[in-house]
């Protein structure tokens, strides 16, 4: 498992009975997590001294119960800064486990820049959300095209980049359906050194385009290979969908990337350490292809 263990401003303190107890900076949140199927004693004081608690409804969805939480606050990961706020369906605007992937591709970008300081590295970040991967790639020295169907998420990403000192970084922000954008980039002849994608299980584009990951992911990965340069650096797929196990991601990248470009494919679960008991909370899976064997 690839573990995001470099955080100082975030931790999973405990997890039990379908919920996780988290510290985001100085604020304590309780949020549901479907992976937490065990029932262990909730002895950590944060369970009772929380700043906010998201309660899941038996009918689907849920709502926040606030005790003492600002509408917005910031946390840092090394030299990156992120805006946080509680919004619908339990989220805060950041997935901390993705730091494991940020570290991986940041190192690849830095090594490529070290070999050739004049090289312009172009990264395409699809389903880019609030820009965690965007700011990490830009901070490592890449130019990033950030694509998401939600105008609000793209605005949030711009704010994260600004807070991380990347106002002038070569980041292009696009509000669009990811599939249609890639199709246009292929027609325009625009090519990238790397692709990052974090597709939803189900979603709709700005004009009602339907995305179902089990049906759409393989055709989309195949499409994205057409927007890569002749010697790409890396390709990252992240998935929260339980049906897309690491072996499935390895197969996708093996068929569509390794067969064409060689290199190396790895896939695994990603997770976050749990402070109270030393366990690791699983948080989905990632598939990685890199040109280096």
N, C-alpha and C positions, 0 to 999 in steps of 0.2 A: 504494500500500500504506500502511496505517496502522501506524506503527512505535512500539512502546513503548520510547522512548529516554530516559525520565526516571529510570531506576533508578541508584542508587548502591550498593545492597546486593546486586545481582544483575547478572550478565553472562554472555553466551555468549562464551567465550574463543576457541573454535575448534570446527570441525565437520568430520568426515571419516569415510568408511567406515561409514556407518550410525549414527554416534554423535555426540553433542555433548558438549563439555567446558564445564562451567558452574561459576561461582562463586556460591554462596549464602551471603552474608555472608563469613565467613572460611574456609568449607569448599568444597572442590573435588569435584564429582561428575562421573562419566561415565555418561550414560544413552543408550539407543538412540533414534533418531529416524528414521522412515521417509522423511522428506523428504531426508535427507542421502545422496544416491545417488552423490556424487562421491568420488573417491579422491585426496586431497591429502596431502602429507607431514605427519605428526604431530610437528611440531617444538616445539610448546609444552611446557614442562616439566611442566605440570599433568597431561598424559596419563600420566606415570609417577609423579607425586607426588600422586595423588588420595586423597581421604579415603574414598570409596566408589565402587563400580562396579556398575551393574546389568547383568547378562549376560542377554541374551534367549536362550531355548531354541529350537532348531529345531523342537521339538514344540509350541511355543506357550508363552506365559508366560515365566517366567525367575526369577532370584533375585539378591539383593544380595550383593556381596562387600564386607565392611567392613574398613577399615584403621584409621581413627582418626576416628570420627564419633559425636557424642552421639546419644542416642535422640530428643532433641528440642532445637530451638534456634529463635531468632527472627531475622527480618529486618524492615527498615522500608522503606516506600515513602512518602516525604514524611512526612505526619503519621499514617500508618497503620502498624500493627505486626501481623505475622502469625507464628503458630506453624508450624513445619515439622517433619516427621518422615518418614523413609523408610517407605513401606508398599507393599503388594503392587502388582504391575504398574507398577513404576518410578516411581510418583508421589511427590511430597513434600507435597502438600496445597495447592499454589498453582500457578496458571498465570500467569507474569509478563507474558506478552504481553497479557493482559487489561487491563493498565494503560492501554493506548491507549483502550479503551472507558470505563474509569473516568474518565479525563480528559474525555472527550466528554460523558457524561451528568452529571457533576458540575457542569460549566459551565452546562448547561441548568437544573439545579436551582437553582444559585446566582443565575442571572439572573432566574428566576421569583420567587425569594424577594426579590430586590432590588426588583423591580417592586411586589411586594405582600408586605411582611414578615409580615403576619398569615396569609398563605395556608398551609394545611396541604397538603403535597405527599405523596401516598401512592404508593409504589412497590411493585409485586409482583415479587419475584425468584423465578423458578421454576427447578427443578433447581439449587438455589442453592449446593450443595456446601459448602465451608468458609467461604463468606461474603465473598470478596474484593469482589464488587460490592455486597453488603449494607453492609459497613462504609464503602465509598467513598460510597455514596448517603446513608447516615446522617450521615457527616461533613460532607457538602455541605448538609445541612439537611432531608432527607426523612425521613418515617416509612416504615419498610420492613416488609413481610411476607415472611419468608424461608421458602421451602417446599422440602423435600427428603425423599425417601423413606427416607434413612438416618439413623437416630437418632444414630449416631456422628459423622456429618458435621455435623449440626445442633449437637451439643455442641461440636464443634471451632469452629464459627462463633461460638458464644457466647463462647468463649475469645478468639477474634480480636477481637471487639467490645470485650471487657473490656480487652485489652492496648492497644487503640486509644483508650481513654478514653471508651467508649460504653456503659458499664454501664447508665446511666440513659436512654439514647436510646430513642425510640419504635420499637423493633424487636420484631416478633411472630414467634416461631419456631414453625414447624409441621412435624411429621413426618407426611407423607402422600403419597399418589400425586398428582402435580401435576394431572392431568386431572380426577380426582374432586374435588380441592379447588376448582378453578376452577368446576366445575359447581355445587358447593354455594354458592360465593360469588355466583354469578349468581342462584341461587334466593333467597339471603338479601338480595339487593339491595346488596351491598357493591361499591363502585366505586373505581377507581384512576386516578391521573393518568398512570401509566407502567407498562410491563411490560418486564422483562428476562428472557430465557430462554437457557439454555445446555444444550440437550438432549443426552443421550448418543446415540450411534449405535444402541445396543441396551441395553435395561435392563428391570428388573422392579420393580414397585411393592411395597409392604409386604405385599400379599396375593397376590402372584404376577402382577400385571397386567403384560402384555407391551407394551413400547414398541419399535417399529422406526421409525427416524426418517424414512425415505423414504415409509413408508405413513402415518405419524401426524402429521408436522409441519404440513401444510396444514390438516387439520381442527382441529388444536389452535390454530394461529394464529387461525383463524376463530372458534373458541370464545372465545379470549382477548379478541377485540374486544368481546364482550358484557359484559366486566367493566370496561371503560373508561368514564370520565366523558365527558360530551358534548364537552369540549374537552381531550383528552389532550395531554401534553407530548411523550412520546417512546415508541418501541417498539424494542427491541434484540433481535436474534436472533444468537447465536453458534453456529458449527458447525465441528467438526473433521472432519466426514465429507467425503471428497474428492468425492463425488457432488453435494453441495450447493455448487455454485460461487457466486461473488458474484452472477452474473446471476440465478440461481434465487432467491436471497434477495431480490433487488430485485423480482422478479416477485411473490413471495409478499406482500411488504409493499405493493407497488403495488396489487395486487388487493384486499387486505383492509384496508389502512389509507389509502392516498392516495385511493382511489376514494370513501371515506366521509368522510374528514376533511381532504382536501387535503394541504397541507404538502409535505415534500420527502423523497425516498427516495435513499439512497446505500448502496452495498455495495462491499466491497473485501476483499482479503486483509489479515490482520494479521501482524506479524512482529517479530522481535527482531534488533537489530544484532549482528554478529559482530565482536568486537574485533580479532582478528588479521588480518583481511583486508578489512574494510569492507563485506562482503556483508550481506544481510539474510536471516535464516532464516525461511521462511514457516511460520506456525503456525495455519492454518485461515482461515476467512473470517467476516466479520460483516456483517449487514444492519441499517441504521439508518433509522428513520423519525422525523422531528421535525415539529412543527406549524409551525415557521418555514420559510418558503420561501427 
